[in-house]
Amino acid sequence: MKVFIKEKGAVVSLVNPYTGEVIAEFPDISEAVRYALENDLQLPIRSVDGEFVVDKEGNPVFINEKGILELADGTLLEGCRMCPKCGWIACWEEILDEDKEPRECYVCPHCGNVFDCTPELEDIGEAD
């Protein structure tokens, strides 16, 4: 079962992402994580800085058994990849490069990393 951790004041709760029901409460995150691991509960992915990763709408992000990013309800996060710099979710979008030319790249909203852009036209060459 998938769960996420919600902090409110001095209380850390393990929450069912489908219903919002609190499964258990703890004094700190490490206790909540330990409980989740001991009870075979799946937590969202964590970034390099230890934060639990959420999408643009604030929904926790999980990795399924095939290694694909998804939300708690099984919705696949298409056009998204994990940022190699911070571990957050980077989305495919069009940006302007240093020459003010549009290119499609993965852009991380957490650390600003831009990676795996489409090659520039002159790098691709023209089709025969």
Secondary structure by P-SEA (a helix, b strand, c coil): cbbbbbbcccccccccccccccccccccaaaaaaaaaaaccccccccccccccccccbbbbbbcccccccccccccccccccccccccbbbbbbbbccccbbbbbbbbcccccccccccccccccccc
